[in-house]
Amino acid sequence: MSQINVTNLTFCYEGSFDNIFENVSFSIDTDWKLGFIGRNGKGKTTFLRLLTGEYTYQGSISASAAFDYFPYLITETQRKLPASAFLDELKPGCEEWRVICELAQLNEDAEILYRSFETLSFGEQTKILLAVLFSGENDFLLIDEPTNHLDQEAREIVKNYLAAKKSFILVSHDRDLLDACIDHVLVLNRQSIEVQSGNFSIWWENKQRRDQFVLSENEKHLREIRTLRQAARRASNWADKNEATKIGYDPIKEHDRSMGTRAYIGAKTKKMQSRVTQMKQRIDREIEEKEGLLQDLEKTVDLRLVPLFHHKERLVQIRDYGLQYADAKSPVFSGITFEIQRGDRVVLHGENGCGKSTLIKVILQRAGFQNFGMAFTEEGVCETASGLVISYVNQDTSGLAGSIADFCKKRNLDQSLFCAVLRQLDFERTQFAKNMEDYSEGQKKKVLLAASLLTPAHLYIWDEPLNYIDVFSRMQIEKLLLEYEPTLLFVEHDVRFREKIATKVVPL
């Protein structure tokens, strides 16, 4: 057991407008199971890369442990080979028997090590890379988003596997995974960094309690400042009026006043002015105590949605439907029956490769939204209502490039409104000047979600919309969907999101 000490860490990407970290200091223990939490673009992956020595930085990071990072970069050459052929290239000194032992803990047969890597499913690839990662000894492991693109069964296996391990930092936005696997949290707040014991739910409960206290303290200071300012204004007015009576008086009306009264009035005015000065000093102290109170408050802005009303109750009908690609030996799926009515929020649920995204693309083609050029044969019924307007979020963000202005022009979006929605999703203004290919994966997903939110539609189709999206934005989107109740067809492996949002589950 040893410590990792970060002292006065400052880092900024070359050519960037702002620092990712500025004079950051904290300590963590290498024996912990540490969850790393923060908004998209706050620097979680960057910090892991700093630990591995990939970037040059100011300040110091001292650690006696060696670091290893997940996911490993797999080259195109390696993808065509079985994993057994390049284990040592991923992790020097890696022993195959150790990897096989780790795969057994992941409920996976060792034979996947001897099949071409590119033929494996996302789940099988992830399990191999995790098995390699944990096959060493005395490493402190840096695990970045291990469950993205994994189906529910694979997520459960990975969750149980990590829950039995220790000595790692886990970057994830999956609340269920974090609660099961971690015993400490490292949180990148808006202006500070905190380290706390407990899982995500314990930290979130404490944060909500602390935020409520901060809000009440802030309100108390504001009330005190308002009261003091009113009192200061009254005392200042009294002093000014009193001072004005020093010189000149009516001997008939003020027959009891003499020239000696002037000194008395001056002393009284001075006393009043002293009280005003004291009040201003108290106001300054109250303002100083108030400053910084709200700097780490996570107050999400309520998003808006403008769904269109369709005259038909049933928007999509699928009956005894099956599909098979032209060059495939077996169907992707068959015998599927369900319908989407106005107000339904339907989730397609099943393991990777069962055809969820394929079915979405067929529905999009039927509605005339986009032709994906798929060659297939089909049976049964797949119908969409006439004139159906769809707003679509693709799970793939690789096509995002160029400026925000170009993106808005291509999608026929109002740029100012689009940027306003991104701001509500916690985009910093400095990001608008960057090209989208330089965004983090979470920021790219927010671009697609913002475009969908600004597109009025009868039916919203979202394919894995929450991949890489931070926890706070997930809760923000949950609130939006529950408030506006749009008709929605979606694929999502986040258990808590699915349980809260779906009104109908269609298993494939």
Solvent accessible surface area in square Angstrom, and as a share of the most:
residue,aa,sasa,rsa
1,M,187,0.83
2,S,35,0.22
3,Q,86,0.38
4,I,0,0.00
5,N,58,0.30
6,V,3,0.02
7,T,62,0.36
8,N,82,0.42
9,L,0,0.00
10,T,23,0.13
11,F,13,0.05
12,C,53,0.31
13,Y,80,0.31
14,E,182,0.82
15,G,79,0.76
16,S,29,0.19
17,F,132,0.55
18,D,48,0.25
19,N,63,0.32
20,I,47,0.24
21,F,8,0.03
22,E,112,0.50
23,N,103,0.53
24,V,21,0.12
25,S,65,0.42
26,F,27,0.11
27,S,50,0.32
28,I,0,0.00
29,D,14,0.07
30,T,13,0.08
31,D,51,0.26
32,W,57,0.20
33,K,36,0.15
34,L,0,0.00
35,G,0,0.00
36,F,1,0.00
37,I,1,0.01
38,G,1,0.01
39,R,5,0.02
40,N,16,0.08
41,G,36,0.35
42,K,47,0.20
43,G,9,0.08
44,K,14,0.06
45,T,60,0.35
46,T,13,0.08
47,F,2,0.01
48,L,0,0.00
49,R,72,0.26
50,L,3,0.01
51,L,13,0.07
52,T,54,0.31
53,G,56,0.54
54,E,94,0.42
55,Y,67,0.25
56,T,128,0.74
57,Y,68,0.26
58,Q,129,0.57
59,G,45,0.43
60,S,54,0.35
61,I,32,0.16
62,S,59,0.38
63,A,40,0.31
64,S,96,0.62
65,A,23,0.18
66,A,61,0.47
67,F,49,0.20
68,D,25,0.13
69,Y,23,0.09
70,F,7,0.03
71,P,60,0.38
72,Y,25,0.09
73,L,156,0.78
74,I,27,0.14
75,T,65,0.38
76,E,122,0.55
77,T,98,0.57
78,Q,17,0.08
79,R,69,0.25
80,K,128,0.54
81,L,71,0.35
82,P,41,0.26
83,A,0,0.00
84,S,32,0.21
85,A,61,0.47
86,F,1,0.01
87,L,8,0.04
88,D,83,0.43
89,E,118,0.53
90,L,19,0.10
91,K,17,0.07
92,P,116,0.73
93,G,61,0.59
94,C,19,0.11
95,E,80,0.36
96,E,63,0.28
97,W,140,0.49
98,R,67,0.25
99,V,0,0.00
100,I,61,0.31
101,C,64,0.38
102,E,19,0.09
103,L,0,0.00
104,A,69,0.53
105,Q,96,0.42
106,L,0,0.00
107,N,111,0.57
108,E,35,0.16
109,D,92,0.48
110,A,25,0.19
111,E,77,0.35
112,I,1,0.00
113,L,0,0.00
114,Y,116,0.44
115,R,86,0.32
116,S,33,0.21
117,F,2,0.01
118,E,80,0.36
119,T,90,0.52
120,L,9,0.05
121,S,49,0.31
122,F,111,0.46
123,G,8,0.07
124,E,35,0.16
125,Q,23,0.10
126,T,16,0.09
127,K,14,0.06
128,I,0,0.00
129,L,14,0.07
130,L,0,0.00
131,A,0,0.00
132,V,0,0.00
133,L,1,0.01
134,F,23,0.10
135,S,5,0.03
136,G,32,0.31
137,E,112,0.50
138,N,142,0.73
139,D,36,0.19
140,F,1,0.00
141,L,8,0.04
142,L,0,0.00
143,I,0,0.00
144,D,15,0.08
145,E,27,0.12
146,P,3,0.02
147,T,6,0.03
148,N,18,0.09
149,H,39,0.18
150,L,0,0.00
151,D,12,0.06
152,Q,29,0.13
153,E,110,0.49
154,A,9,0.07
155,R,17,0.06
156,E,61,0.28
157,I,25,0.13
158,V,0,0.00
159,K,30,0.13
160,N,94,0.48
161,Y,6,0.02
162,L,0,0.00
163,A,37,0.29
164,A,84,0.65
165,K,35,0.15
166,K,114,0.48
167,S,24,0.15
168,F,0,0.00
169,I,0,0.00
170,L,0,0.00
171,V,3,0.02
172,S,2,0.01
173,H,5,0.02
174,D,9,0.04
175,R,8,0.03
176,D,32,0.17
177,L,5,0.02
178,L,0,0.00
179,D,30,0.15
180,A,46,0.36
181,C,1,0.01
182,I,12,0.06
183,D,56,0.29
184,H,31,0.14
185,V,0,0.00
186,L,1,0.00
187,V,1,0.00
188,L,9,0.04
189,N,13,0.06
190,R,78,0.28
191,Q,130,0.58
192,S,42,0.27
193,I,38,0.19
194,E,34,0.15
195,V,52,0.30
196,Q,38,0.17
197,S,72,0.46
198,G,15,0.14
199,N,34,0.17
200,F,4,0.02
201,S,46,0.30
202,I,85,0.43
203,W,0,0.00
204,W,52,0.18
205,E,97,0.43
206,N,47,0.24
207,K,2,0.01
208,Q,97,0.43
209,R,143,0.52
210,R,91,0.33
211,D,21,0.11
212,Q,117,0.52
213,F,124,0.52
214,V,21,0.12
215,L,68,0.34
216,S,59,0.38
217,E,38,0.17
218,N,15,0.08
219,E,70,0.31
220,K,99,0.42
221,H,13,0.06
222,L,56,0.28
223,R,122,0.45
224,E,55,0.25
225,I,9,0.05
226,R,121,0.44
227,T,81,0.47
228,L,12,0.06
229,R,109,0.40
230,Q,89,0.39
231,A,20,0.16
232,A,8,0.06
233,R,140,0.51
234,R,125,0.46
235,A,2,0.02
236,S,40,0.26
237,N,83,0.43
238,W,121,0.42
239,A,1,0.01
240,D,86,0.45
241,K,143,0.61
242,N,27,0.14
243,E,66,0.30
244,A,78,0.61
245,T,61,0.36
246,K,47,0.20
247,I,129,0.65
248,G,57,0.54
249,Y,76,0.29
250,D,57,0.29
251,P,90,0.57
252,I,149,0.76
253,K,165,0.70
254,E,64,0.29
255,H,152,0.68
256,D,124,0.64
257,R,34,0.12
258,S,65,0.42
259,M,144,0.64
260,G,56,0.54
261,T,37,0.22
262,R,109,0.40
263,A,78,0.61
264,Y,140,0.53
265,I,15,0.07
266,G,22,0.21
267,A,65,0.51
268,K,82,0.35
269,T,3,0.02
270,K,151,0.64
271,K,146,0.62
272,M,34,0.15
273,Q,87,0.39
274,S,51,0.33
275,R,114,0.42
276,V,14,0.08
277,T,72,0.42
278,Q,103,0.46
279,M,28,0.12
280,K,114,0.48
281,Q,95,0.42
282,R,105,0.38
283,I,13,0.07
284,D,89,0.46
285,R,129,0.47
286,E,32,0.14
287,I,54,0.27
288,E,126,0.56
289,E,105,0.47
290,K,52,0.22
291,E,123,0.55
292,G,44,0.42
293,L,43,0.21
294,L,68,0.34
295,Q,86,0.38
296,D,30,0.16
297,L,23,0.11
298,E,23,0.10
299,K,151,0.64
300,T,52,0.30
301,V,78,0.45
302,D,77,0.40
303,L,5,0.02
304,R,179,0.65
305,L,6,0.03
306,V,89,0.51
307,P,49,0.31
308,L,71,0.35
309,F,150,0.63
310,H,6,0.03
311,H,134,0.60
312,K,93,0.39
313,E,86,0.39
314,R,108,0.40
315,L,2,0.01
316,V,1,0.00
317,Q,30,0.14
318,I,1,0.01
319,R,106,0.39
320,D,88,0.46
321,Y,1,0.00
322,G,3,0.03
323,L,2,0.01
324,Q,53,0.24
325,Y,68,0.26
326,A,75,0.58
327,D,135,0.70
328,A,38,0.29
329,K,205,0.87
330,S,69,0.45
331,P,70,0.44
332,V,40,0.23
333,F,18,0.07
334,S,66,0.43
335,G,53,0.51
336,I,16,0.08
337,T,83,0.48
338,F,18,0.08
339,E,50,0.23
340,I,0,0.00
341,Q,64,0.29
342,R,74,0.27
343,G,36,0.34
344,D,26,0.14
345,R,22,0.08
346,V,0,0.00
347,V,0,0.00
348,L,2,0.01
349,H,48,0.21
350,G,13,0.12
351,E,100,0.45
352,N,36,0.18
353,G,79,0.76
354,C,19,0.11
355,G,8,0.08
356,K,13,0.05
357,S,31,0.20
358,T,16,0.09
359,L,0,0.00
360,I,0,0.00
361,K,62,0.26
362,V,0,0.00
363,I,0,0.00
364,L,0,0.00
365,Q,42,0.19
366,R,92,0.34
367,A,28,0.21
368,G,66,0.63
369,F,85,0.35
370,Q,86,0.38
371,N,124,0.64
372,F,49,0.21
373,G,66,0.64
374,M,39,0.17
375,A,67,0.52
376,F,41,0.17
377,T,91,0.53
378,E,76,0.34
379,E,104,0.47
380,G,51,0.49
381,V,35,0.20
382,C,8,0.05
383,E,94,0.42
384,T,31,0.18
385,A,10,0.08
386,S,79,0.51
387,G,63,0.61
388,L,14,0.07
389,V,62,0.36
390,I,9,0.05
391,S,3,0.02
392,Y,26,0.10
393,V,0,0.00
394,N,50,0.26
395,Q,47,0.21
396,D,81,0.42
397,T,12,0.07
398,S,92,0.59
399,G,73,0.70
400,L,15,0.07
401,A,62,0.48
402,G,23,0.22
403,S,35,0.23
404,I,3,0.02
405,A,46,0.36
406,D,87,0.45
407,F,13,0.06
408,C,3,0.02
409,K,174,0.74
410,K,174,0.74
411,R,105,0.38
412,N,143,0.73
413,L,26,0.13
414,D,77,0.40
415,Q,85,0.38
416,S,82,0.53
417,L,100,0.50
418,F,0,0.00
419,C,21,0.13
420,A,46,0.35
421,V,18,0.10
422,L,0,0.00
423,R,91,0.33
424,Q,58,0.26
425,L,0,0.00
426,D,32,0.16
427,F,4,0.02
428,E,81,0.36
429,R,167,0.61
430,T,50,0.29
431,Q,18,0.08
432,F,43,0.18
433,A,77,0.60
434,K,52,0.22
435,N,67,0.35
436,M,2,0.01
437,E,85,0.38
438,D,99,0.51
439,Y,11,0.04
440,S,45,0.29
441,E,70,0.31
442,G,3,0.03
443,Q,14,0.06
444,K,24,0.10
445,K,2,0.01
446,K,3,0.01
447,V,0,0.00
448,L,13,0.06
449,L,1,0.01
450,A,0,0.00
451,A,2,0.02
452,S,4,0.02
453,L,10,0.05
454,L,46,0.23
455,T,45,0.26
456,P,61,0.38
457,A,0,0.00
458,H,24,0.11
459,L,0,0.00
460,Y,1,0.00
461,I,0,0.00
462,W,1,0.00
463,D,3,0.01
464,E,9,0.04
465,P,0,0.00
466,L,1,0.00
467,N,3,0.02
468,Y,56,0.21
469,I,0,0.00
470,D,0,0.00
471,V,1,0.01
472,F,6,0.02
473,S,0,0.00
474,R,9,0.03
475,M,44,0.20
476,Q,8,0.04
477,I,3,0.01
478,E,6,0.03
479,K,111,0.47
480,L,2,0.01
481,L,1,0.01
482,L,80,0.40
483,E,105,0.47
484,Y,68,0.26
485,E,107,0.48
486,P,2,0.01
487,T,10,0.06
488,L,0,0.00
489,L,0,0.00
490,F,0,0.00
491,V,1,0.01
492,E,4,0.02
493,H,4,0.02
494,D,0,0.00
495,V,27,0.16
496,R,69,0.25
497,F,0,0.00
498,R,28,0.10
499,E,131,0.59
500,K,113,0.48
501,I,0,0.00
502,A,24,0.19
503,T,81,0.47
504,K,67,0.28
505,V,80,0.46
506,V,8,0.05
507,P,102,0.64
508,L,52,0.26
